[in-house]
Amino acid sequence: MFGSGVLKGMAETARNFLGSYVDKDRLTTVQYPEEHAPRIEASRNFPFLVYDGPDPMAGLRCVSCFICEKECPPKCIIIEKSTDKKPDAVGKPQAYPVKFNIDVSVCMSCQICVEVCPFDAIKMDVDFEQTATSRFDALLRTKQQLAKSNEYYHQIHPTEAAAVDAELAAARAKAAAPKPAPAVAAAKPATPAPTSAAMASPVATAPPTAAPPAPPTALSSRPEAACRSGETRSATTEASPTPDAPAPPAKETASE
Amino acid sequence: MTTPDTIDQIFVITKHWLLGYVPAPLQPIASAILSVLPVMGVFPLLFAITTVLERKGLGRIQNRYGPNRVGPAGFWQPAADGIKSLTKEDVVPRNADQIVHFLAPIVLVIASFIVYAVLPIGRNMVITDLNSGLLYFFAVGSMVELSVFMAGWSSHSKYSLLGAMRATAQMISYEIPLVLAAVVVIMATGSLSTVTIVNAQTGYTMGFPHWFVFTPWGFAGFILFMIAATAESNRSPFDLPEGESEIIAGYYIEYSGFKFALFFLGEYLGMFATSGLAITLFLGGWAAPFSFLTWIPSYFWFFAKLLVIIGVFIWVRGTLPRLRQDQLMGFAWKFMLPMTLLNVFVAAAWHFLPTGIIRWAVCTALLVIPFIVFSMGLKQNKKLQVRTYRFAE
C-alpha cells in the first residue's frame, strides 16, 4: 500500500524517540566537560618531561642533548643548555636544560621527540585540554610546566612506564657495576638480547646494533647512552601489543 | 457572564477595556494595533520555542540529547541563537542586487505575518473576519514564492538560483493541491470566511465534535492538505530548495546574520500559518475535542492543536529522507492533484447522498479504491535497475 513505508519509518523514529528517554544506553553522547570517555592506554597528545625523586627541577632526566630539538619536524622545542653540570639520577655529572620550552600551538603530537630521546626524559602526556587565555606566552610551555613525575607517567601509561623503568634499572645496575674489561661490557648487553630475540621476532636485528658501540674506555656517558637507546628500541617493540609474542602478556598483567 | 466565559474572552474584554481610553476618531487604528501586536508577539515566541523543541526532538529521534547547555534543559538556546545572529556580520555579495537582496527576507516575513489576519485563534479572536478569508490567505501566501525568488535571483549565485528555481517550481506545483484540498471545506460550509468555517464545526453529537476531519472527504482532505502544506513550507521531506548536501542552503546561501534569521522566522511563521489553517479547516479551529472540555479556553485548544501539528512536522522531518526533484513533481501532479480532484467529487457526493451508513460506505469506497489503484500503479512503474549515465563528449 502506498504510504505504508512512511508509516513504518514513523513507527521506527517514534520508537527511537521514546526509547531514548527510557533506555539510557541508547544515548551514545558523552557529555564532555562533565563526563569523559574512557581513555585507551596508548593514547597520547603532548610531550612532557619526566623527573625522578621529589624535586621536579633537580630530578629531570633531560641532559639537554638537543636530539629532540633537532629531530622535531615543526621545530617547536627550544632548549638552552647549562654551562655547569650537576649529578643526574645515577650520580654522574650531566648538563641540564636551563630552558626547555615547547610551543603547544606548533607541536603536532608526532612523538618523534619521544622516540629519539636516549634518556627516556621526554614522554607523551594524555592531557588534551591545552587551552590558554593568551595567544603568546601561555601557549609556550616552560620546563616548570612540562615537568611531571615518573609516578604520573606510571599512572597514564603503566605498561610503557614499567618497561622504561626496567630498562633504566638495568642501565643503572650496569653503570654501578665495575667495568674492567671490554669482554664483560660487551657480554652484558648481549645476554638479554637472545632472550628478547626469542620472544619477539622484530627485535632480532636489535642486538647487533646495541652490542657493537660499547667501547669500554670511551667518554663517560657515551656507551651508556648508546646501550640505552638500543635497549629502549627493543623495549618499545616489546611493550607494543604483539599478540603472538608469549612474554609481553605476562609483563602486562604484572604491570596492570 | 460565567467564569469560564470570562477567561475564554479575557483578551477580547481587555482589548475593549483598553479601547475605552482611546478617543473615538483613533479607535479603529488603535483596535487594529491592539489586535495585531499580540499576534506579532506570540507567534515569534512560538517560533523560538519550536526551534528548541525541534532540535531536541530530532536529537532524541537520533538517540542524541539535543541542545541542553543554555539555561534549564537548553531552553534558552533560542535567545543565544538570536544574540548570535544579531552580532554576526551581515555579508552581502558584491555582485548582488543590493535592494532586492535586502528586501527579500522582509517580504517573506511580511507575507508570513499578514496571513494571520484571517486566522481565528480563539472564540471572537480574529484580527479581521473577511468574508473572503480563505481566498485572502492563499493569495497572500503566494507572496512567499515571490520573496524566495527575489532572494535566489538577487544573490547572484548559481546555488541560490537553483534553490529558488526549485522552490518556485515546488511551491507552484503544490499550491494547486493545497487549494483543492481546502475547496472541500468551502463546499461543505458554503463560505470563504474562516470564522464561519470554524463555527460550522463547533457542534457536538454524543460528546464528539463535528470536525470535518471525521468525514471521509475531510480525512482525505486533511492528509492531502498537510502533505501540500509540508511542501509549501519547504520542510523535509520536501526540502529540496534548501538541500544542504547539493545546493548548500538553496536560495538563502548568500544570507548571513539577522537576514538569515529572518528567513528562518518567515519559514516557520509560514508553517504555523498553514498549520493553523489546517486546524481551522479540518480540526475544528478553537473548538474543544469533547463537549465536556468546553470549559477550557478556546485559544488553549487552538495552540494545543498547533503544537501537535508542529510535533508531527518535526516527527516527519526526523523520519523521511529528501525526495528527488522528479519524485517531487511526479508526486504533485500524478498523485496529489488527482486525489484532491477526486476528493472534491467525494465531497459533492457526501452533500447529495442521504445521511446514514450508505453515505459513509460510498464515500469511503470512492476514496480508498482509487488510492489502492494509484499505489498499485506507482508500484508497477517502479523499475529497479543499475542506472546508466550519459556524459557529454
Interface residues (C-beta under 8 A of the other chain):
Chain A: M1 F2 G3 V6 G9 M10 E12 T13 A14 N16 F17 G19 S20 Y21 R26 L27 T28 T29 Q31
Chain B: G57 R60 I61 Q62 N63 R64 Y65 W315 V316 G318 T319 L320 F335 F371 I372 F374 S375 L378 K379
